Amino acid sequence: MSIAITGLSSLRQAPFRLCRALWETIPNSVRRTPAMFRAGRYIYHRYTRHTGKFQSHYTQFMRNPPLLATIATLASKYPRGAGIKIASIGCSTGAELYSVLYAIKNLRGDLLVTAQGADISNVVAEAARRGVYIPDVPAAEGGLYAAGRAEVASVDVPSLVELLEPLPDGSLRVRDWLREGVTWRTADATDDRLPELFEPQDFLLANNFMGPMDDQLAERCLRNMVRLVARDGYLVVDGIDLDVKTRILTQFGFRPVLTNQREIWEAEGLKTGWPWLRWAREPIDRSAGDWALRYSVIFHRDHR
Ligand SMILES: C[S@@+](CC[C@H](N)C(=O)[O-])C[C@H]1O[C@@H](n2cnc3c(N)ncnc32)[C@H](O)[C@@H]1O
């Protein structure tokens, strides 16, 4: 029976696979024409947008270097010795928040950073608090969702030595200077009471968990995220449907930070495959009226 169902589903997928294979033969120069952008957007909206909506705990150290560098540069605007607040919602096992802390503290060791990570799964929040990782093994095993890939691949260990201290048993522990001032908790990002748990944040990271939600829930969740950002603070939001993001952030008057926009947008190898994969990056189309907001990941809450 299950073989029959698998066979039927492969059969249904066949035209989709054929179209994708044909699409991949089209040269890049042609794919980047307005007509092909329109065709790609049609395919994405008609066939892809509602597929593959599953949550996972996947996260990785130093995943998007241009994004980390830009966040650190933005943090440089704060005066010497200032206190700043950073929160990562949907933090998983902590690799993202620790990486952001590394980028900021490396550039501005004088800032007094208070950081909080929150995730709906207490198992991954605990793993983040421990901050111990085994190369090639995801620390999120036993969490609420699929663990995904490991936070650290063996080949990347030498490049992460400033963040992660090798332990005698072969595991890696986040260095103490990055753990200072960080707390971890369990919380649901869709809960309207979330702002009661967090003070307004100078940097609010909300990445890679709203994409799998249906539009209504993602909108509600993003509104919650917006409420956590301080006046003059920054929202970093990625891995969310672009129409939902553009609609809500326009309403709240957030301005996109355009520094390194293309580098940030194109940095993550796992986000290729548009228009055939839901989580893949739509290529930057500057003829779209909303391109500045649509293809940005960092947004400034302008208080003027
Ligand atoms: C794919 S991971 C992303 C981790 C990290 N933000 C990053 O980008 O590297 C998504 C995380 O969001 C968490 N998550 C999903 N729904 C959530 C919710 N409603 N509230 C809080 N966390 C949630 C999941 O448990 C998972 O650990």
The ligand as a Gaussian input file, in Angstrom:
#p B3LYP/6-31G(d) Opt

LIG

0 1
 C       15.339000      26.604000      11.819000
 S       15.586000      27.028000      13.501000
 C       16.367000      28.607000      13.318000
 C       17.335000      28.907000      14.425000
 C       17.996000      30.275000      14.328000
 N       17.032000      31.344000      14.456000
 C       18.739000      30.408000      13.042000
 O       18.245000      31.069000      12.113000
 O       19.820000      29.858000      12.929000
 C       13.946000      27.487000      14.006000
 C       13.730000      27.477000      15.493000
 O       12.529000      28.197000      15.778000
 C       11.856000      27.539000      16.818000
 N       10.428000      27.885000      16.774000
 C        9.496000      27.460000      15.903000
 N        8.302000      27.988000      16.221000
 C        8.503000      28.769000      17.303000
 C        7.641000      29.575000      18.099000
 N        6.332000      29.674000      17.849000
 N        8.190000      30.228000      19.143000
 C        9.505000      30.129000      19.435000
 N       10.354000      29.375000      18.721000
 C        9.861000      28.703000      17.666000
 C       12.104000      26.080000      16.558000
 O       11.918000      25.313000      17.738000
 C       13.543000      26.089000      16.052000
 O       14.442000      25.843000      17.094000

